[in-house]
Amino acid sequence: MDVLIVNDQQVRALLPMNECIELMERALGTLAREDALQPLRTAMWQPDRSGLLGLMPGWLGEPRALGIKVVTVFPGNHGTDLDAHQGVVLLFDTDDGRLLAVIDATEITAIRTAAVSAVATRCLAAPGAGDLAILGSGTQARSHLEAMLLVRSITRVRVWSRNHDAARRFADSASKRHGRDVEPMTTAHNAVRDADIICTTTAATEPVLAGAWITAGAHVNAVGACMARARELDTPAVKQSRLFVDRRESAMHEAGDFLIPRLEGAVNDAHIVGELGEVLTGRVAGRTVPTDRTLFKSLGLAVEDLAAAHHVFERARAGNTVLAVPIGGRRREDA
């Protein structure tokens, strides 16, 4: 049986950011309506903890999809030619279990993560927000800039990285790509001063964003730290914010940005206002007053990967432009 093999360049062509934003909104709404299965991901560290293998299975009712993302996370790849996150999404037929597609997960992760942040920004940021600060200068910084430009009228862009040369290179490249001035900043504090949209996209395990720096009315998308012992925001930044997550269960197990302040006694479980899908479906209020500091803590969900992979699969199959390889599936009679 033919299985489609879709590489990173093909994913990029088949999954435009504007389309992915709409896909993520629908997928999160489907999850909130409980028409999805979203178990906790599992991870296995190498003995020296230099990298992990993660498994993210899921099922989505609309569009109907079954699959798993298998991904490696190697933080040591930051600053090299290799992405820190690599892997594939395996998509299966929901009627007979056939393997339908093997799709590059690095590009899906890059696009859908920023697309979810765009959905959160559209829901939670102030209507007139347009002063954007990005902390980080890697893959997610690039994709978040693209996504933010699609959901808000951005008037200023600043970027900071612990490696200032990387921030300067990012600013030069992004300025040319988007036809607007992107300012590299020497400190995170200067990057976020008076910003009303902040995206933290770093590999940091200790805070790079302080609550004292966040202006009243700002919205923060925190996407970099994805383990219980790692965080990008300090405790005051979390405590002062209306906190939203992609999935409560995931946040309770994996979100160091929430778990560390809770361990310190600064917040409790009720500090999580709701899931993004609950805001989308009207079950939870987002921003309540103009001065609210809103925070979306993103960990990434299998249903997001499945929605993106299903879209890529359908477009790839219709376009007939990707490699199809015969791989198993048919029962063989014993000789």
C-alpha positions as CSV (number, residue, x, y, z in Angstrom):
1,M,0.0,0.0,0.0
2,D,1.3,3.4,-1.0
3,V,2.5,5.7,1.8
4,L,3.1,9.4,1.1
5,I,6.5,10.7,2.2
6,V,6.5,14.5,2.7
7,N,9.7,16.4,3.3
8,D,10.3,19.7,5.1
9,Q,10.2,21.8,1.9
10,Q,7.0,20.2,0.8
11,V,5.4,20.8,4.2
12,R,6.4,24.5,4.0
13,A,4.7,24.8,0.6
14,L,1.6,22.8,1.6
15,L,1.0,24.5,5.0
16,P,1.0,28.3,4.6
17,M,0.9,30.1,7.9
18,N,-2.4,31.8,7.2
19,E,-4.1,28.5,6.5
20,C,-2.5,26.9,9.6
21,I,-3.8,29.6,11.9
22,E,-7.4,28.7,10.9
23,L,-6.6,25.0,11.2
24,M,-5.3,25.5,14.7
25,E,-8.4,27.5,15.7
26,R,-10.7,24.7,14.5
27,A,-8.6,21.9,16.2
28,L,-8.5,23.7,19.5
29,G,-12.2,24.2,19.3
30,T,-12.7,20.6,18.5
31,L,-10.6,19.7,21.6
32,A,-12.7,22.0,23.8
33,R,-15.9,20.3,22.6
34,E,-14.3,16.9,23.6
35,D,-14.3,15.6,20.1
36,A,-10.6,14.6,20.4
37,L,-8.3,12.3,22.4
38,Q,-5.2,14.0,23.7
39,P,-3.2,11.8,26.1
40,L,-0.1,13.2,27.8
41,R,3.0,12.8,25.7
42,T,5.8,10.5,26.9
43,A,9.5,11.1,26.8
44,M,12.6,9.0,27.2
45,W,15.9,10.8,28.0
46,Q,19.2,9.4,26.8
47,P,21.3,8.4,29.8
48,D,23.4,11.6,29.7
49,R,20.3,13.7,29.2
50,S,21.7,15.3,26.1
51,G,18.5,14.6,24.3
52,L,15.1,13.0,24.5
53,L,12.7,11.0,22.3
54,G,9.1,12.1,22.6
55,L,5.9,10.3,21.6
56,M,2.7,12.4,21.1
57,P,-0.3,10.3,20.0
58,G,-3.7,11.6,19.4
59,W,-7.1,11.4,17.7
60,L,-9.1,14.2,16.2
61,G,-12.8,14.1,15.4
62,E,-12.8,17.0,12.9
63,P,-11.0,16.6,10.6
64,R,-11.0,12.9,11.4
65,A,-7.4,12.0,12.0
66,L,-5.4,9.4,13.9
67,G,-1.6,9.6,14.4
68,I,1.5,10.2,16.4
69,K,4.4,12.6,16.3
70,V,7.7,11.0,17.1
71,V,10.2,13.7,17.9
72,T,13.7,14.2,19.3
73,V,14.7,17.2,21.3
74,F,18.4,18.0,21.5
75,P,19.0,21.4,23.1
76,G,22.7,21.2,22.2
77,N,21.7,21.8,18.5
78,H,20.9,25.4,19.2
79,G,23.4,27.5,17.3
80,T,24.2,24.7,14.9
81,D,22.9,23.8,11.4
82,L,20.6,21.3,13.0
83,D,17.2,22.0,14.5
84,A,16.7,21.3,18.2
85,H,13.4,19.5,17.4
86,Q,13.4,16.8,14.7
87,G,11.0,14.0,13.8
88,V,8.0,12.8,11.8
89,V,4.3,12.7,12.1
90,L,2.8,9.3,11.2
91,L,-0.8,9.6,9.9
92,F,-3.0,6.5,9.9
93,D,-6.4,5.7,8.4
94,T,-9.1,5.9,11.1
95,D,-11.2,3.1,9.5
96,D,-8.6,0.3,8.8
97,G,-5.4,1.5,10.5
98,R,-3.4,1.8,7.3
99,L,-0.3,4.0,7.5
100,L,-1.1,6.9,5.1
101,A,1.8,9.3,5.4
102,V,5.2,10.0,7.0
103,I,5.5,13.8,7.2
104,D,8.4,15.9,8.4
105,A,7.6,17.1,11.9
106,T,10.3,19.8,12.2
107,E,8.5,22.1,9.8
108,I,5.0,21.2,11.1
109,T,6.1,22.0,14.6
110,A,7.7,25.3,13.5
111,I,4.5,26.4,11.7
112,R,1.8,25.1,13.9
113,T,3.4,26.4,17.2
114,A,3.5,29.9,15.8
115,A,0.0,29.5,14.4
116,V,-1.4,28.6,17.8
117,S,0.3,31.7,19.3
118,A,-1.4,33.7,16.6
119,V,-4.7,32.3,17.6
120,A,-4.0,33.2,21.2
121,T,-2.9,36.7,20.2
122,R,-6.0,37.2,18.2
123,C,-8.1,36.1,21.2
124,L,-6.2,37.7,24.0
125,A,-4.1,40.6,22.9
126,A,-5.6,44.1,23.0
127,P,-7.3,45.0,19.7
128,G,-4.8,47.8,19.0
129,A,-1.7,45.9,20.0
130,G,1.1,46.4,17.5
131,D,4.4,46.8,19.4
132,L,6.0,43.3,19.1
133,A,9.0,42.0,21.0
134,I,10.5,38.6,20.3
135,L,13.0,36.9,22.7
136,G,15.0,34.4,20.8
137,S,16.4,34.3,17.3
138,G,15.8,30.7,16.0
139,T,13.2,28.8,14.1
140,Q,10.3,29.8,16.4
141,A,11.3,33.5,16.4
142,R,11.1,33.5,12.6
143,S,7.8,31.7,12.5
144,H,6.3,33.8,15.3
145,L,7.2,37.0,13.5
146,E,5.4,35.7,10.4
147,A,2.4,34.7,12.4
148,M,2.1,37.9,14.4
149,L,2.1,40.0,11.2
150,L,-0.9,38.1,10.1
151,V,-3.1,38.7,13.1
152,R,-2.2,42.2,14.2
153,S,-1.1,45.5,12.6
154,I,2.5,45.5,13.8
155,T,4.1,48.9,13.9
156,R,7.4,48.0,15.6
157,V,9.4,44.8,16.0
158,R,12.3,44.3,18.4
159,V,14.3,41.1,18.9
160,W,16.7,40.0,21.6
161,S,18.9,36.9,21.8
162,R,21.6,35.8,24.3
163,N,23.8,35.8,21.3
164,H,23.7,39.3,20.0
165,D,25.2,38.4,16.7
166,A,22.4,36.0,16.2
167,A,19.9,38.7,17.0
168,R,21.5,41.0,14.5
169,R,21.5,38.4,11.8
170,F,17.9,37.6,12.5
171,A,17.0,41.3,12.3
172,D,18.8,41.8,9.0
173,S,17.2,38.7,7.4
174,A,13.7,39.4,8.8
175,S,13.9,43.1,7.7
176,K,14.6,42.0,4.1
177,R,12.0,39.2,4.1
178,H,9.1,41.3,5.5
179,G,10.1,44.7,4.2
180,R,10.1,46.4,7.6
181,D,12.6,47.5,10.2
182,V,13.4,44.8,12.8
183,E,15.5,46.2,15.6
184,P,18.1,44.0,17.4
185,M,18.4,44.8,21.1
186,T,21.3,44.2,23.5
187,T,19.1,43.4,26.5
188,A,15.8,41.6,27.0
189,H,14.6,44.4,29.1
190,N,15.1,46.9,26.3
191,A,13.4,44.6,23.8
192,V,10.2,44.3,25.8
193,R,9.9,47.9,27.2
194,D,6.4,49.2,26.3
195,A,5.8,46.2,24.0
196,D,2.2,45.0,24.0
197,I,2.8,41.7,22.3
198,I,5.8,39.6,23.6
199,C,6.8,36.2,22.3
200,T,9.4,34.2,24.2
201,T,10.9,31.6,21.9
202,T,14.2,30.7,23.6
203,A,15.9,27.6,24.8
204,A,16.3,29.1,28.3
205,T,15.7,27.1,31.4
206,E,15.9,30.1,33.7
207,P,13.8,33.3,33.3
208,V,14.6,35.7,30.5
209,L,11.4,37.8,31.0
210,A,10.7,39.6,34.3
211,G,7.2,40.6,35.4
212,A,8.5,44.0,36.3
213,W,9.2,44.7,32.6
214,I,5.8,43.8,31.2
215,T,3.6,46.8,30.6
216,A,-0.1,46.8,31.7
217,G,-2.3,45.5,28.9
218,A,0.4,43.4,27.3
219,H,0.0,39.9,26.0
220,V,2.7,37.2,26.2
221,N,3.0,34.0,24.2
222,A,5.5,31.8,26.1
223,V,6.5,28.9,23.9
224,G,10.1,28.0,24.6
225,A,10.2,26.0,27.8
226,C,8.4,22.7,27.6
227,M,9.6,20.8,30.7
228,A,8.6,21.0,34.4
229,R,12.0,22.3,35.5
230,A,12.5,24.9,32.8
231,R,10.9,28.3,32.5
232,E,11.3,31.6,30.5
233,L,9.2,33.8,32.8
234,D,9.9,34.7,36.4
235,T,7.3,34.2,39.1
236,P,5.9,37.8,39.2
237,A,5.3,37.6,35.4
238,V,3.1,34.6,35.9
239,K,1.4,35.7,39.1
240,Q,0.3,39.1,37.7
241,S,-1.1,37.6,34.5
242,R,-4.4,36.0,33.4
243,L,-2.9,32.6,32.5
244,F,-4.3,30.5,29.6
245,V,-2.9,27.2,28.4
246,D,-3.3,24.8,25.5
247,R,-4.3,21.9,27.8
248,R,-4.7,22.0,31.6
249,E,-3.5,18.4,32.0
250,S,-0.3,19.1,30.1
251,A,0.4,22.3,32.0
252,M,-0.1,20.5,35.3
253,H,2.7,18.0,34.4
254,E,5.0,19.9,32.1
255,A,4.8,23.7,32.2
256,G,7.7,24.9,34.4
257,D,6.5,28.5,33.8
258,F,3.5,27.5,35.9
259,L,4.8,24.7,38.1
260,I,7.7,26.5,39.6
261,P,5.6,29.5,40.8
262,R,3.1,27.0,42.2
263,L,5.9,25.2,44.0
264,E,7.0,28.5,45.5
265,G,3.4,29.1,46.7
266,A,2.9,32.1,44.5
267,V,-0.1,30.6,42.6
268,N,-2.4,27.6,42.8
269,D,-4.1,25.5,40.2
270,A,-7.0,28.0,40.0
271,H,-4.6,30.5,38.5
272,I,-5.1,28.8,35.2
273,V,-8.1,30.8,33.8
274,G,-8.8,28.3,31.1
275,E,-7.7,26.5,27.9
276,L,-7.4,28.5,24.7
277,G,-10.1,26.3,23.1
278,E,-12.5,27.3,25.9
279,V,-11.9,30.9,25.0
280,L,-12.6,30.1,21.4
281,T,-15.9,28.3,22.2
282,G,-17.1,31.1,24.6
283,R,-16.9,29.0,27.8
284,V,-14.1,31.2,29.3
285,A,-13.6,34.9,29.1
286,G,-10.3,36.1,27.7
287,R,-9.2,39.7,28.3
288,T,-11.6,41.4,30.7
289,V,-10.2,44.9,31.1
290,P,-7.7,46.9,28.9
291,T,-5.1,46.7,31.6
292,D,-5.1,42.8,31.9
293,R,-1.7,41.2,31.3
294,T,-2.6,38.0,29.5
295,L,-0.3,35.0,29.2
296,F,-0.6,32.1,26.9
297,K,1.6,29.2,27.9
298,S,2.1,26.8,25.0
299,L,3.4,23.3,25.2
300,G,2.2,21.9,21.9
301,L,-0.4,19.2,21.4
302,A,-0.7,16.1,19.3
303,V,-4.1,17.3,18.0
304,E,-2.4,20.4,16.6
305,D,0.1,18.2,14.8
306,L,-2.7,15.9,13.5
307,A,-4.7,18.9,12.1
308,A,-1.7,20.2,10.3
309,A,-0.6,16.7,9.1
310,H,-4.1,15.9,7.8
311,H,-4.1,19.2,5.8
312,V,-0.7,18.5,4.4
313,F,-1.7,14.9,3.5
314,E,-4.9,16.0,1.7
315,R,-3.1,18.6,-0.3
316,A,-0.2,16.3,-1.1
317,R,-2.5,13.6,-2.3
318,A,-4.5,16.0,-4.4
319,G,-1.4,17.6,-5.9
320,N,0.2,14.2,-6.7
321,T,3.6,15.9,-6.2
322,V,5.2,13.9,-3.3
323,L,6.9,10.5,-3.1
324,A,4.7,7.5,-2.5
325,V,6.3,4.3,-1.2
326,P,4.7,0.9,-0.9
327,I,5.0,-0.1,2.8
328,G,3.1,-3.2,4.1
329,G,-0.5,-3.1,5.2
330,R,-1.8,-6.1,3.3
331,R,-2.2,-9.4,5.1
332,R,-0.1,-12.2,3.6
333,E,-1.2,-15.8,3.5
334,D,1.4,-18.2,5.0
335,A,3.3,-20.2,2.4
